[in-house]
Amino acid sequence: METTINALKERYQEYKLANPKKRIREIAADLAVSEAELLATGLGETVTLLKKDFENLLKQINSLGYVMALTRNEYCVSERKGVYEKVSFSPHAGLVLGEDIDLRMFMQYWHFGFAVNENDRYSLQFFDQSGVAIHKIYLTDKSDKAAYDELAAAYKDEENNGISTTVSNRTVPAELPDEAIEKEAFGEAWKAIQDSHEFFGLLRKYKLTRTQALRLSPEGYAKEIDVEKAKNIFEQCSAQQIPVMIFVGNHGCIQIHSGNITKLVTMGPWYNVLDPEFNLHLREDAIAAAWHVVKPSTDGDVNSIELFDKDGEMILQMFGKRKPGIPELTEWRALVNESV
C-alpha cells in the first residue's frame, strides 16, 4: 500500500510540475484516480485525515467565522462567502440556514474528510466513498485561523493514515417507456402540489426521471427553451437587479445562493458570475437542455429555470428569491414569462 501511495505521489508531483495551471479535479481525471486519493498523498505533510464525525464538526464550523463554501457538480461550481449559521441535522438531511450560506446536506454520502493546506490556503474538504468532492470550506482573510487549527486537531483521525476509495455504483436511472407512466394521474398530482419540495416525491411515486417528468408535464407547467433564453434571464436579472435563488448541488450537498447577481463574464466554455460574495462557474457547452418549469404552491405558482446535462442530471436551478409564506417576486415572474 505504501509503495502504491508513494508511486501515485510521485506521478502527481510530476504532473503538477508539467501542468501548473491544472486543478486537482482535472489532474485526478487525467491520472484515472479520485481527487481524494490525490489529497491522501499529502497525509502527514499538508493534509490531515479527519474522523468521520462530520455532523459534530459541522456544528462547530461557525467558530471559523467568515469563510467560503464551495459545492459543485460536474458542470457547475457555486462559491458563496459568509458564516455557517443555524446548523442542524435530522435523519433525512443536514441544514445550514444562514443569510449567506444555505445548504442541504445528505450525510449518508459524506465518507472522507480532510483538513488541507494548499500553499497556505486552508480548507476542510469532504468526499464520497468514490473520492468525489461533495463540499469544501475555505478560510478567507477574515476567518479565524486559530479556530481552524483547533478543529483540525480535535477531529484528526489518529488511527488511520490512509484511505481506500471504491468505484461509484451510482448510475443514471433508466427511464420507463412513456407509455408505462400514469400520465393523467401524474399530471393531476403535479397540479395539486402545495409546496415545490413535494415534486421529488412525485417523481418517485410515478417512477419518472426528472426530464421525463418535464416532457410529460400537464399543459402549461413545463416548456423546453433555448439555452440562449436561459442566459438572457441571467443577464436581465443582472441588469434589473432582480434577486434570485440559484441551486447548485450533487448527491451529497445542495448549495443555494439567495440575492443579486451582477458581474457576468464568459471565459471560454465557462459562463461566470464574479461578484464579491458569490461566484458561479457554469460549463455552458455541457448544457443539453433548458426548461421553464411551473410548480403550484400555497403562495401561488413558482417559476424556475432548470438546466440539465446530456444524461438528464440537474446542473442548476434558478428561482426568484422568496421565502415560504411569501408569494413569488412579480418582477421575476414577469421576466421569465416574457423571456420564454
C-alpha positions as a Python dict, from the first residue, in 0.01 Angstrom:
ca = {
    (1, 'M'): (0, 0, 0),
    (2, 'E'): (281, 242, 94),
    (3, 'T'): (457, 171, -235),
    (4, 'T'): (135, 243, -425),
    (5, 'I'): (83, 572, -238),
    (6, 'N'): (442, 679, -299),
    (7, 'A'): (414, 594, -668),
    (8, 'L'): (95, 799, -701),
    (9, 'K'): (255, 1085, -506),
    (10, 'E'): (547, 1087, -749),
    (11, 'R'): (315, 1084, -1053),
    (12, 'Y'): (104, 1362, -900),
    (13, 'Q'): (404, 1586, -829),
    (14, 'E'): (548, 1531, -1177),
    (15, 'Y'): (213, 1608, -1338),
    (16, 'K'): (172, 1930, -1136),
    (17, 'L'): (517, 2048, -1240),
    (18, 'A'): (434, 1987, -1606),
    (19, 'N'): (80, 2132, -1578),
    (20, 'P'): (93, 2409, -1313),
    (21, 'K'): (-244, 2561, -1410),
    (22, 'K'): (-447, 2241, -1383),
    (23, 'R'): (-675, 2194, -1084),
    (24, 'I'): (-668, 1881, -872),
    (25, 'R'): (-1004, 1759, -1007),
    (26, 'E'): (-872, 1773, -1364),
    (27, 'I'): (-545, 1606, -1265),
    (28, 'A'): (-734, 1324, -1092),
    (29, 'A'): (-933, 1262, -1411),
    (30, 'D'): (-616, 1266, -1622),
    (31, 'L'): (-440, 1020, -1387),
    (32, 'A'): (-751, 798, -1363),
    (33, 'V'): (-772, 825, -983),
    (34, 'S'): (-1004, 1011, -746),
    (35, 'E'): (-945, 1359, -609),
    (36, 'A'): (-949, 1220, -255),
    (37, 'E'): (-673, 972, -344),
    (38, 'L'): (-454, 1257, -470),
    (39, 'L'): (-515, 1453, -149),
    (40, 'A'): (-425, 1145, 54),
    (41, 'T'): (-73, 1151, -94),
    (42, 'G'): (-17, 1456, 129),
    (43, 'L'): (-121, 1289, 457),
    (44, 'G'): (117, 1376, 738),
    (45, 'E'): (251, 1676, 546),
    (46, 'T'): (-5, 1918, 400),
    (47, 'V'): (-316, 1706, 460),
    (48, 'T'): (-485, 1572, 777),
    (49, 'L'): (-743, 1294, 760),
    (50, 'L'): (-1047, 1377, 974),
    (51, 'K'): (-1257, 1143, 1188),
    (52, 'K'): (-1589, 1051, 1033),
    (53, 'D'): (-1778, 1262, 1286),
    (54, 'F'): (-1881, 1523, 1035),
    (55, 'E'): (-2208, 1630, 1196),
    (56, 'N'): (-2038, 1741, 1517),
    (57, 'L'): (-1756, 1903, 1321),
    (58, 'L'): (-2003, 2099, 1107),
    (59, 'K'): (-2186, 2219, 1417),
    (60, 'Q'): (-1861, 2394, 1511),
    (61, 'I'): (-1783, 2549, 1170),
    (62, 'N'): (-1941, 2874, 1293),
    (63, 'S'): (-1624, 2922, 1505),
    (64, 'L'): (-1426, 2981, 1183),
    (65, 'G'): (-1622, 3298, 1114),
    (66, 'Y'): (-1634, 3431, 758),
    (67, 'V'): (-1542, 3156, 512),
    (68, 'M'): (-1613, 3046, 154),
    (69, 'A'): (-1845, 2749, 94),
    (70, 'L'): (-1797, 2556, -230),
    (71, 'T'): (-2031, 2295, -377),
    (72, 'R'): (-2014, 2163, -731),
    (73, 'N'): (-2127, 1904, -976),
    (74, 'E'): (-1958, 1801, -1298),
    (75, 'Y'): (-2053, 2118, -1485),
    (76, 'C'): (-2120, 2391, -1230),
    (77, 'V'): (-1942, 2535, -926),
    (78, 'S'): (-2107, 2755, -661),
    (79, 'E'): (-1884, 2957, -424),
    (80, 'R'): (-2053, 3161, -151),
    (81, 'K'): (-1884, 3364, 122),
    (82, 'G'): (-2037, 3406, 465),
    (83, 'V'): (-2079, 3245, 807),
    (84, 'Y'): (-2221, 2897, 880),
    (85, 'E'): (-2529, 2963, 1093),
    (86, 'K'): (-2826, 2757, 1217),
    (87, 'V'): (-2660, 2419, 1152),
    (88, 'S'): (-2887, 2124, 1232),
    (89, 'F'): (-2936, 1759, 1142),
    (90, 'S'): (-3230, 1523, 1111),
    (91, 'P'): (-3239, 1161, 993),
    (92, 'H'): (-3318, 1296, 644),
    (93, 'A'): (-3072, 1580, 594),
    (94, 'G'): (-2843, 1838, 746),
    (95, 'L'): (-2927, 2207, 715),
    (96, 'V'): (-2728, 2529, 720),
    (97, 'L'): (-2975, 2819, 717),
    (98, 'G'): (-2766, 3134, 736),
    (99, 'E'): (-2845, 3451, 544),
    (100, 'D'): (-2541, 3391, 324),
    (101, 'I'): (-2458, 3019, 340),
    (102, 'D'): (-2761, 2799, 278),
    (103, 'L'): (-2707, 2422, 241),
    (104, 'R'): (-2896, 2092, 230),
    (105, 'M'): (-2658, 1809, 323),
    (106, 'F'): (-2721, 1436, 273),
    (107, 'M'): (-2476, 1290, 521),
    (108, 'Q'): (-2505, 926, 411),
    (109, 'Y'): (-2279, 1019, 119),
    (110, 'W'): (-2011, 1201, 323),
    (111, 'H'): (-1735, 944, 362),
    (112, 'F'): (-1394, 1117, 380),
    (113, 'G'): (-1291, 1450, 529),
    (114, 'F'): (-956, 1630, 516),
    (115, 'A'): (-800, 1946, 653),
    (116, 'V'): (-587, 2075, 366),
    (117, 'N'): (-307, 2331, 335),
    (118, 'E'): (-253, 2428, -30),
    (119, 'N'): (33, 2679, -20),
    (120, 'D'): (-116, 2846, 290),
    (121, 'R'): (-470, 2828, 157),
    (122, 'Y'): (-652, 2635, 428),
    (123, 'S'): (-968, 2432, 381),
    (124, 'L'): (-1186, 2146, 503),
    (125, 'Q'): (-1283, 1913, 220),
    (126, 'F'): (-1539, 1632, 213),
    (127, 'F'): (-1577, 1344, -33),
    (128, 'D'): (-1799, 1046, -105),
    (129, 'Q'): (-1688, 681, -96),
    (130, 'S'): (-1560, 711, -454),
    (131, 'G'): (-1340, 1007, -364),
    (132, 'V'): (-1561, 1258, -548),
    (133, 'A'): (-1587, 1601, -384),
    (134, 'I'): (-1914, 1680, -206),
    (135, 'H'): (-1841, 2007, -24),
    (136, 'K'): (-1543, 2228, 63),
    (137, 'I'): (-1497, 2509, 315),
    (138, 'Y'): (-1212, 2758, 255),
    (139, 'L'): (-1073, 3010, 501),
    (140, 'T'): (-1069, 3373, 391),
    (141, 'D'): (-853, 3658, 521),
    (142, 'K'): (-1140, 3729, 766),
    (143, 'S'): (-1154, 3373, 905),
    (144, 'D'): (-1028, 3259, 1248),
    (145, 'K'): (-719, 3050, 1167),
    (146, 'A'): (-667, 2951, 1532),
    (147, 'A'): (-1021, 2806, 1544),
    (148, 'Y'): (-944, 2614, 1224),
    (149, 'D'): (-629, 2466, 1377),
    (150, 'E'): (-823, 2364, 1687),
    (151, 'L'): (-1093, 2194, 1479),
    (152, 'A'): (-840, 2012, 1262),
    (153, 'A'): (-658, 1888, 1572),
    (154, 'A'): (-978, 1791, 1758),
    (155, 'Y'): (-1112, 1589, 1464),
    (156, 'K'): (-787, 1440, 1339),
    (157, 'D'): (-819, 1067, 1270),
    (158, 'E'): (-539, 931, 1486),
    (159, 'E'): (-596, 570, 1387),
    (160, 'N'): (-594, 585, 1008),
    (161, 'N'): (-317, 718, 784),
    (162, 'G'): (-468, 616, 454),
    (163, 'I'): (-792, 590, 262),
    (164, 'S'): (-948, 338, 30),
    (165, 'T'): (-1198, 457, -228),
    (166, 'T'): (-1440, 236, -417),
    (167, 'V'): (-1567, 275, -770),
    (168, 'S'): (-1903, 451, -773),
    (169, 'N'): (-2206, 232, -832),
    (170, 'R'): (-2429, 535, -887),
    (171, 'T'): (-2574, 528, -1234),
    (172, 'V'): (-2820, 741, -1421),
    (173, 'P'): (-3159, 573, -1364),
    (174, 'A'): (-3310, 415, -1673),
    (175, 'E'): (-3634, 569, -1790),
    (176, 'L'): (-3950, 363, -1816),
    (177, 'P'): (-4121, 392, -2157),
    (178, 'D'): (-4350, 695, -2165),
    (179, 'E'): (-4649, 469, -2226),
    (180, 'A'): (-4578, 290, -1896),
    (181, 'I'): (-4629, 612, -1699),
    (182, 'E'): (-4963, 701, -1540),
    (183, 'K'): (-4956, 1032, -1718),
    (184, 'E'): (-5302, 1160, -1622),
    (185, 'A'): (-5262, 1075, -1254),
    (186, 'F'): (-4915, 1229, -1253),
    (187, 'G'): (-5047, 1547, -1418),
    (188, 'E'): (-5325, 1584, -1162),
    (189, 'A'): (-5078, 1523, -878),
    (190, 'W'): (-4846, 1792, -1021),
    (191, 'K'): (-5131, 2045, -1035),
    (192, 'A'): (-5219, 1960, -672),
    (193, 'I'): (-4870, 2030, -534),
    (194, 'Q'): (-4877, 2271, -239),
    (195, 'D'): (-4500, 2303, -197),
    (196, 'S'): (-4229, 2266, -464),
    (197, 'H'): (-4042, 2027, -230),
    (198, 'E'): (-4317, 1771, -298),
    (199, 'F'): (-4202, 1737, -659),
    (200, 'F'): (-3924, 1488, -580),
    (201, 'G'): (-4179, 1263, -408),
    (202, 'L'): (-4395, 1270, -721),
    (203, 'L'): (-4102, 1153, -934),
    (204, 'R'): (-4051, 855, -704),
    (205, 'K'): (-4420, 772, -679),
    (206, 'Y'): (-4474, 771, -1056),
    (207, 'K'): (-4127, 629, -1137),
    (208, 'L'): (-4018, 919, -1354),
    (209, 'T'): (-3678, 1070, -1424),
    (210, 'R'): (-3680, 1446, -1390),
    (211, 'T'): (-3651, 1526, -1759),
    (212, 'Q'): (-3915, 1266, -1844),
    (213, 'A'): (-4146, 1434, -1591),
    (214, 'L'): (-4094, 1766, -1767),
    (215, 'R'): (-4169, 1609, -2105),
    (216, 'L'): (-4489, 1451, -1970),
    (217, 'S'): (-4596, 1753, -1765),
    (218, 'P'): (-4953, 1882, -1767),
    (219, 'E'): (-5006, 2152, -2027),
    (220, 'G'): (-4863, 2488, -1929),
    (221, 'Y'): (-4638, 2357, -1649),
    (222, 'A'): (-4309, 2289, -1831),
    (223, 'K'): (-4158, 2413, -2154),
    (224, 'E'): (-3818, 2337, -2306),
    (225, 'I'): (-3642, 2660, -2401),
    (226, 'D'): (-3331, 2759, -2590),
    (227, 'V'): (-3016, 2786, -2376),
    (228, 'E'): (-2971, 3143, -2504),
    (229, 'K'): (-3306, 3234, -2348),
    (230, 'A'): (-3186, 3096, -2014),
    (231, 'K'): (-2869, 3308, -2046),
    (232, 'N'): (-3082, 3612, -2126),
    (233, 'I'): (-3269, 3562, -1798),
    (234, 'F'): (-2936, 3568, -1613),
    (235, 'E'): (-2845, 3888, -1795),
    (236, 'Q'): (-3178, 4056, -1726),
    (237, 'C'): (-3159, 3962, -1357),
    (238, 'S'): (-2821, 4133, -1351),
    (239, 'A'): (-2937, 4441, -1544),
    (240, 'Q'): (-3258, 4485, -1344),
    (241, 'Q'): (-3107, 4363, -1014),
    (242, 'I'): (-3383, 4109, -961),
    (243, 'P'): (-3279, 3892, -662),
    (244, 'V'): (-3268, 3520, -735),
    (245, 'M'): (-3210, 3184, -573),
    (246, 'I'): (-2955, 2965, -754),
    (247, 'F'): (-2939, 2597, -653),
    (248, 'V'): (-2624, 2400, -740),
    (249, 'G'): (-2568, 2054, -600),
    (250, 'N'): (-2459, 1695, -616),
    (251, 'H'): (-2587, 1378, -449),
    (252, 'G'): (-2439, 1483, -112),
    (253, 'C'): (-2498, 1858, -90),
    (254, 'I'): (-2709, 2135, -242),
    (255, 'Q'): (-2588, 2494, -207),
    (256, 'I'): (-2828, 2787, -251),
    (257, 'H'): (-2729, 3144, -330),
    (258, 'S'): (-3001, 3397, -248),
    (259, 'G'): (-2952, 3753, -365),
    (260, 'N'): (-2849, 3955, -665),
    (261, 'I'): (-2610, 3859, -942),
    (262, 'T'): (-2420, 4145, -1105),
    (263, 'K'): (-2094, 4078, -1289),
    (264, 'L'): (-2142, 3819, -1566),
    (265, 'V'): (-1831, 3713, -1758),
    (266, 'T'): (-1775, 3449, -2027),
    (267, 'M'): (-1433, 3280, -2022),
    (268, 'G'): (-1400, 3010, -2288),
    (269, 'P'): (-1669, 2747, -2223),
    (270, 'W'): (-1739, 2885, -1873),
    (271, 'Y'): (-2022, 3131, -1804),
    (272, 'N'): (-1943, 3304, -1474),
    (273, 'V'): (-2091, 3523, -1203),
    (274, 'L'): (-1798, 3707, -1042),
    (275, 'D'): (-1938, 3907, -751),
    (276, 'P'): (-1762, 3984, -420),
    (277, 'E'): (-1965, 3736, -211),
    (278, 'F'): (-2079, 3492, -480),
    (279, 'N'): (-1904, 3324, -771),
    (280, 'L'): (-2068, 3081, -1013),
    (281, 'H'): (-1886, 2887, -1286),
    (282, 'L'): (-2120, 2719, -1536),
    (283, 'R'): (-1991, 2500, -1818),
    (284, 'E'): (-2212, 2637, -2093),
    (285, 'D'): (-2121, 2376, -2355),
    (286, 'A'): (-2240, 2097, -2121),
    (287, 'I'): (-2599, 2224, -2108),
    (288, 'A'): (-2801, 1974, -2310),
    (289, 'A'): (-3145, 2111, -2218),
    (290, 'A'): (-3301, 2414, -2051),
    (291, 'W'): (-3657, 2419, -1917),
    (292, 'H'): (-3903, 2670, -1778),
    (293, 'V'): (-4093, 2488, -1501),
    (294, 'V'): (-4402, 2593, -1305),
    (295, 'K'): (-4493, 2434, -972),
    (296, 'P'): (-4801, 2529, -769),
    (297, 'S'): (-4771, 2626, -402),
    (298, 'T'): (-4994, 2759, -128),
    (299, 'D'): (-4838, 3101, -203),
    (300, 'G'): (-4914, 3083, -576),
    (301, 'D'): (-4725, 2939, -872),
    (302, 'V'): (-4346, 2923, -855),
    (303, 'N'): (-4143, 2957, -1176),
    (304, 'S'): (-3795, 2814, -1224),
    (305, 'I'): (-3532, 2783, -1495),
    (306, 'E'): (-3365, 2440, -1488),
    (307, 'L'): (-3052, 2329, -1674),
    (308, 'F'): (-2965, 1963, -1747),
    (309, 'D'): (-2668, 1774, -1890),
    (310, 'K'): (-2676, 1506, -2161),
    (311, 'D'): (-2759, 1237, -1901),
    (312, 'G'): (-3058, 1429, -1769),
    (313, 'E'): (-2872, 1522, -1449),
    (314, 'M'): (-2956, 1862, -1299),
    (315, 'I'): (-2680, 2121, -1342),
    (316, 'L'): (-2855, 2424, -1193),
    (317, 'Q'): (-3195, 2561, -1090),
    (318, 'M'): (-3282, 2930, -1064),
    (319, 'F'): (-3586, 3085, -895),
    (320, 'G'): (-3683, 3435, -793),
    (321, 'K'): (-3576, 3499, -435),
    (322, 'R'): (-3853, 3403, -196),
    (323, 'K'): (-3927, 3253, 143),
    (324, 'P'): (-4212, 3018, 243),
    (325, 'G'): (-4530, 3212, 306),
    (326, 'I'): (-4436, 3488, 62),
    (327, 'P'): (-4556, 3490, -300),
    (328, 'E'): (-4306, 3481, -586),
    (329, 'L'): (-4147, 3812, -687),
    (330, 'T'): (-4365, 3973, -954),
    (331, 'E'): (-4051, 4106, -1130),
    (332, 'W'): (-3909, 3754, -1161),
    (333, 'R'): (-4237, 3606, -1282),
    (334, 'A'): (-4279, 3880, -1542),
    (335, 'L'): (-3921, 3841, -1664),
    (336, 'V'): (-3947, 3464, -1704),
    (337, 'N'): (-4281, 3473, -1880),
    (338, 'E'): (-4168, 3748, -2116),
    (339, 'S'): (-3839, 3570, -2191),
    (340, 'V'): (-3955, 3217, -2270),
}
